[in-house]
Amino acid sequence: QIEILQVDPVVFKSTFPLRPQVELGDHQHIRLAPEPAEVTEEEINSVMEQLRERRAVWAPVEHPVSFEDLVTIDIEERSEGNSINSYQGRQFPVIQDSPIPLPGFAEHLVGMKKGEEREFSLSYPDNYELKELAGKQYNFKVKLIEVKEKHLPDLNDEFAKSLGQGIETLDALRESTATSLTNVAEERARRDFEQRVIEAVVDLAKVEFPPILVEQEIDRLLSERDRMFRRQGGLESYLKTFNKTEEEVREELRPGATERVIQSLVLGKLAEEEKIEVSPAEIDAEIEKMIGSTEENAEELHKIFNTQQGRRWVEERLITQKTVQHLVEIATGNATKEGESV
């Protein structure tokens, strides 16, 4: 930032951010124990039920509508001052306390019989998240066309075979499910432990940095949201959907962005002091690994990652991974002895 103080002769004041200052604490003596990765029978049973749900069959029934049924309905909808919108043959899952299309809609369907018509009015709550809909009333006229009831398959060997995964028995399916859940739990425990170790190192460090680093991190996070919502209209659509200004979102992101900046600076300083490096061969291998995990645009990704900027990004990613792994080894008492390479 340049401020002109005087024109003749020219006198100006230049303001620029200072380099971040990081003073590491005694991280060599951090000791933490990872939490065990456990899988319960309840978790296994939950997955088994999800598998049953995916193979559910919906059969027509003649009884009145109940919660958990699937109904086919004709709908006429009108809000104050607007014309009627008609929808024919819409399928609607009758789920208790569902907010779709409005809170209370599903409850008004319960007890209806095939061919029956009902009229009712519903309003959005006055404190509804989208202010343009808060308190707005809608009038509905609904005709019930069909009711279907969900039938779940039995959990047996035949069900296990039907999944087509080379599994022949229910016991084998449960064992496979337990293995998958254990792998997920171990990965989650690993990430959680790494984060605990990073936080412990950060707590011991003294960090000073210019505020512009946080603003740049917020800009990056906003760009991510813009990409995520690109098909729905980008960041502008995101702000409109949640009825927020960009400044409000920036303030919501600020604490997390500040934490990320501090962690990045501490890890960078530690990598520098510990002389943690990666070789060109390691960068090449990581690029191949990353591209190998995608099915499309391999040639384009090769071009991107093999630019100077792309390779630098991969290098920084690997250095961070090595640094975190080194900290984990310190925290668990398995650090490389002095004199050995990192």
Secondary structure, 3 states (H helix, E strand, C coil): CEEEEECCCCEEEECCCCCCEEECCCHHHCCCCCCCCCCCHHHHHHHHHHHHHHCCEEEEECCCCCCCCEEEEEEEEEECCCCCEEEEEEEEECCCCCCCCCCCHHHHHCCCCCCCEEEEEEECCCCCCCCCCCCCEEEEEEEEEEEEEEECCCCCHHHHHHCCCCCCCHHHHHHHHHHHHHHHHHHHHHHHHHHHHHHHHHHHCEEECCCHHHHHHHHHHHHHHHHHCHHHCHHHHHHHHCCCCHHHHHHHHHHHHHHHHHHHHHHHHHHHHCCCCCCHHHHHHHHHHHHHCCCCCHHHHHHHHCCHHHHHHHHHHHHHHHHHHHHHHHHCCCCCCCCCCC
